[in-house]
Amino acid sequence: MTQDLKVLGSQVRVIVPGTWVSIPLESPEKAAAFIKRLVRDQVGPADRLARMRRQAVEEVFATARDAAAIGVHTYLMSLEIAPGVPFPAALLMVDEDWPEEVRPLVAEGDYAGALRAAYPEGEVAVQRNGRPAARVVEMSQGQAGDGDEAVDVLTMRLEYHMPHPVDPSKMLFVRANASDIPSAEPFAVLFDEIVDSIMFLEDESAGDAPVPGDPVAAEA
C-alpha cells in the first residue's frame, strides 16, 4: 500500500511497513499537541501512567524540536511493524546542498561520482528509481535491564544521501534510526526499500493527501 503525506506544501510518497505517524513540524504548538494525543493513545489515560506519559512526551517533543531546528521537513515515527508488534524506529528527511568540493561532478551529472567523493565511508548503489544513493551505517550495542534479566540490544542508524528527487542540484538526506533490533541485516534491507520508495509529487497530480500527524498505515 502507498501512503501520500502532505509535508510543508509538497507531496511526499513513501511506502512503509506496519503503522507509522507523521509528526508535524510546522510549529512547536502543533508538534506538542499532536505528540500529547499520540502518547495518550499509545500509553493510556490512567492516572498511574501520568509520569510515563509526561516522560514520553518530553522525549518525542525534544526530538521533533531538534529536527525542526536543523531543517527536517519530514519526521515519520513507527508504532508497529505488524499488528501488536512494536517497532521503535524513526525516519527523518531534510534538503541539503551538495558539498562544495563535489559540485563540478554534480554539474556534469555524475551524481554517483559526487556521492563517492563526498561520502567515501559510505556504500553507493543505484536504486530502483534510477537515482544513486550513498548509505552510511552506524551500529551500537548495549544492554537493557539489570542483572540476570539484562539483554543485549542493538541500535542502528542509517544515513542516506542522494540527488533530490525534485531538484538534483540539491541533495535529499534521509536518516533512519532503529533500536532494540535483534540483527542489523534484515532491518538495513527494510530501510533500503523504504528509502527507495520515496517520491516527491506535483500537488495537482497527487490528489488529496493526509496532513502531517495522520497515521501512516502501509504494507511493505
Backbone torsions as a table, in degrees:
resi	resn	phi	psi	omega
1	MET	NA	141.9	-179.7
2	THR	-105.8	137.7	179.0
3	GLN	-118.9	128.0	174.7
4	ASP	-99.4	136.7	-180.0
5	LEU	-121.6	135.6	175.3
6	LYS	-87.9	113.1	-174.8
7	VAL	-127.3	108.3	176.4
8	LEU	49.8	44.4	176.2
9	GLY	85.1	-4.7	179.3
10	SER	-113.1	158.6	176.2
11	GLN	-99.3	125.7	174.8
12	VAL	-118.6	125.0	177.9
13	ARG	-109.9	128.9	-179.6
14	VAL	-146.7	141.0	177.8
15	ILE	-101.4	123.6	-177.5
16	VAL	-130.0	151.3	178.7
17	PRO	-90.1	137.9	175.8
18	GLY	81.5	-141.8	-175.8
19	THR	-121.0	123.9	179.6
20	TRP	-127.8	162.8	172.0
21	VAL	-126.1	150.1	175.4
22	SER	-104.0	113.6	-176.6
23	ILE	-84.7	124.1	-178.3
24	PRO	-69.5	136.6	-177.8
25	LEU	-118.7	7.6	-177.0
26	GLU	-62.9	-33.5	-179.3
27	SER	-152.7	152.5	176.5
28	PRO	-59.9	-33.6	-178.5
29	GLU	-65.9	-45.0	179.0
30	LYS	-65.5	-42.0	179.9
31	ALA	-62.9	-45.6	-177.6
32	ALA	-63.6	-43.3	-178.9
33	ALA	-63.8	-43.3	-179.4
34	PHE	-67.1	-42.6	-178.2
35	ILE	-63.9	-39.2	177.9
36	LYS	-61.9	-43.6	178.3
37	ARG	-64.3	-42.7	-178.5
38	LEU	-61.8	-48.5	-178.4
39	VAL	-63.8	-40.4	178.9
40	ARG	-62.0	-41.4	178.9
41	ASP	-66.0	-38.4	-174.7
42	GLN	-81.5	-39.0	-175.1
43	VAL	-88.7	-36.9	-176.9
44	GLY	110.0	158.1	-174.4
45	PRO	-91.7	-0.5	-174.4
46	ALA	-59.0	143.1	-179.4
47	ASP	-59.0	-36.3	-177.5
48	ARG	-66.5	-13.7	-179.2
49	LEU	-99.6	7.4	-174.8
50	ALA	-59.4	-43.3	-179.2
51	ARG	-65.0	-41.0	179.1
52	MET	-63.9	-41.5	178.5
53	ARG	-62.6	-45.4	-178.6
54	ARG	-61.1	-43.6	-179.9
55	GLN	-65.5	-41.6	179.8
56	ALA	-64.4	-41.9	178.6
57	VAL	-61.9	-45.2	-179.0
58	GLU	-61.6	-42.3	-178.0
59	GLU	-67.2	-46.8	-178.3
60	VAL	-68.1	-41.0	-179.9
61	PHE	-63.9	-38.8	178.2
62	ALA	-61.8	-40.9	178.1
63	THR	-64.8	-43.7	179.5
64	ALA	-64.3	-41.9	179.5
65	ARG	-62.9	-44.5	179.5
66	ASP	-65.8	-37.5	179.5
67	ALA	-64.1	-47.1	179.8
68	ALA	-61.8	-34.9	-177.6
69	ALA	-65.0	-27.6	-179.9
70	ILE	-101.2	10.8	173.5
71	GLY	93.1	11.9	177.2
72	VAL	-62.7	131.3	179.2
73	HIS	-108.5	-13.5	-180.0
74	THR	-135.8	123.9	-179.6
75	TYR	-131.2	102.6	178.5
76	LEU	-104.0	133.7	179.3
77	MET	-123.5	130.5	-178.8
78	SER	-83.2	139.0	173.8
79	LEU	-103.7	-47.2	-179.9
80	GLU	-142.0	144.6	173.1
81	ILE	-90.9	-20.7	173.5
82	ALA	-155.5	159.9	-178.7
83	PRO	-52.8	122.1	179.0
84	GLY	80.6	4.0	-179.0
85	VAL	-116.4	97.7	-179.1
86	PRO	-61.0	147.7	179.3
87	PHE	-143.3	93.9	-178.2
88	PRO	-74.7	97.7	-178.4
89	ALA	-148.0	157.1	179.0
90	ALA	-142.4	150.8	179.0
91	LEU	-133.6	123.0	-178.7
92	LEU	-123.2	141.4	179.5
93	MET	-126.5	139.1	177.9
94	VAL	-146.2	143.5	176.2
95	ASP	-85.4	138.5	-177.5
96	GLU	-135.9	164.0	171.4
97	ASP	-90.2	149.6	172.8
98	TRP	-66.1	145.4	173.9
99	PRO	-57.5	143.4	-174.9
100	GLU	-55.1	-39.4	-172.6
101	GLU	-70.2	-16.4	-178.1
102	VAL	-108.4	4.3	-177.4
103	ARG	-63.6	-32.0	173.9
104	PRO	-59.7	-38.0	177.1
105	LEU	-67.6	-38.3	177.9
106	VAL	-63.2	-42.8	179.7
107	ALA	-60.8	-30.7	178.1
108	GLU	-82.8	-6.5	-178.2
109	GLY	84.3	9.7	179.6
110	ASP	-90.0	73.7	-175.7
111	TYR	-69.5	-38.0	178.6
112	ALA	-63.0	-43.2	178.0
113	GLY	-63.7	-38.8	178.8
114	ALA	-64.4	-40.1	179.5
115	LEU	-67.4	-40.7	178.8
116	ARG	-63.1	-39.1	-179.2
117	ALA	-71.9	-36.9	-176.6
118	ALA	-78.2	-31.3	-175.3
119	TYR	-131.9	69.4	-175.8
120	PRO	-62.7	-21.8	179.2
121	GLU	-82.4	-6.5	-177.5
122	GLY	-95.7	170.1	175.3
123	GLU	-107.0	121.7	-178.0
124	VAL	-99.9	126.7	179.2
125	ALA	-141.9	150.8	177.6
126	VAL	-85.8	128.1	179.3
127	GLN	-80.0	171.5	179.0
128	ARG	-63.9	-26.6	179.1
129	ASN	-77.8	0.0	176.8
130	GLY	92.1	-7.3	-179.8
131	ARG	-93.8	139.1	174.3
132	PRO	-76.7	153.7	176.2
133	ALA	-142.7	139.8	174.3
134	ALA	-99.4	124.3	-180.0
135	ARG	-112.0	127.2	177.9
136	VAL	-116.1	128.9	-175.6
137	VAL	-112.7	136.2	174.6
138	GLU	-131.1	125.6	-178.4
139	MET	-118.0	146.0	172.7
140	SER	-141.2	145.4	-177.7
141	GLN	-124.5	139.2	178.9
142	GLY	-150.5	-162.8	179.5
143	GLN	-130.9	145.9	174.5
144	ALA	-119.2	138.0	-178.9
145	GLY	94.6	175.0	-176.5
146	ASP	-123.5	151.9	172.8
147	GLY	58.4	-136.2	-177.5
148	ASP	-68.0	-16.2	-178.6
149	GLU	-91.4	-1.3	-179.7
150	ALA	-66.4	138.9	178.6
151	VAL	-129.3	148.3	176.2
152	ASP	-73.0	137.1	177.4
153	VAL	-128.8	147.2	-177.7
154	LEU	-118.4	131.5	176.2
155	THR	-117.5	134.4	-176.8
156	MET	-124.3	134.7	171.9
157	ARG	-122.8	126.7	178.7
158	LEU	-115.8	135.4	176.1
159	GLU	-121.8	128.8	-179.8
160	TYR	-117.3	131.6	175.3
161	HIS	-121.7	131.7	-176.8
162	MET	-155.1	160.6	173.5
163	PRO	-59.2	139.0	-178.6
164	HIS	-65.5	134.0	-178.5
165	PRO	-60.0	-28.9	-179.2
166	VAL	-88.8	-44.1	-176.0
167	ASP	-137.9	95.5	-176.2
168	PRO	-66.6	-4.1	172.8
169	SER	-74.6	-7.2	172.5
170	LYS	-119.5	174.4	178.3
171	MET	-115.0	153.0	166.5
172	LEU	-106.5	125.3	178.1
173	PHE	-108.2	126.5	-180.0
174	VAL	-123.1	128.5	176.3
175	ARG	-116.3	130.4	177.2
176	ALA	-118.3	131.3	178.0
177	ASN	-122.8	133.7	175.0
178	ALA	-139.6	131.6	-179.0
179	SER	-119.9	162.0	178.4
180	ASP	56.9	44.1	179.0
181	ILE	-101.5	147.8	-177.0
182	PRO	-74.9	-31.6	179.9
183	SER	-155.6	159.1	-171.3
184	ALA	-84.4	-43.4	-166.9
185	GLU	-56.8	-51.4	-177.7
186	PRO	-62.6	-32.9	-179.2
187	PHE	-77.9	-31.1	173.5
188	ALA	-63.7	-43.0	177.6
189	VAL	-62.9	-40.9	179.3
190	LEU	-59.8	-47.2	-179.7
191	PHE	-69.8	-32.5	173.2
192	ASP	-56.2	-43.8	-179.3
193	GLU	-66.7	-41.5	179.5
194	ILE	-62.7	-48.8	-178.5
195	VAL	-64.2	-35.4	178.5
196	ASP	-63.4	-23.9	-175.9
197	SER	-87.8	-7.9	-174.6
198	ILE	-65.3	129.2	175.7
199	MET	-138.4	141.7	171.0
200	PHE	-102.8	129.2	-173.8
201	LEU	-114.1	155.0	173.8
202	GLU	-74.6	135.8	-176.7
203	ASP	-56.0	-40.9	-173.6
204	GLU	-70.1	-19.9	-178.1
205	SER	-105.5	-9.3	-173.5
206	ALA	-88.2	-19.0	-179.1
207	GLY	79.2	-175.1	-179.6
208	ASP	-69.1	144.0	-179.4
209	ALA	-139.7	152.7	177.5
210	PRO	-64.5	151.7	175.0
211	VAL	-83.2	161.0	177.4
212	PRO	-54.5	139.3	-176.7
213	GLY	106.2	-21.5	174.7
214	ASP	-68.1	144.7	176.1
215	PRO	-61.3	143.1	176.3
216	VAL	-107.3	105.3	-178.3
217	ALA	-115.8	116.3	-177.6
218	ALA	-152.1	164.9	177.5
219	GLU	-114.9	145.0	178.1
220	ALA	-68.3	NA	NA
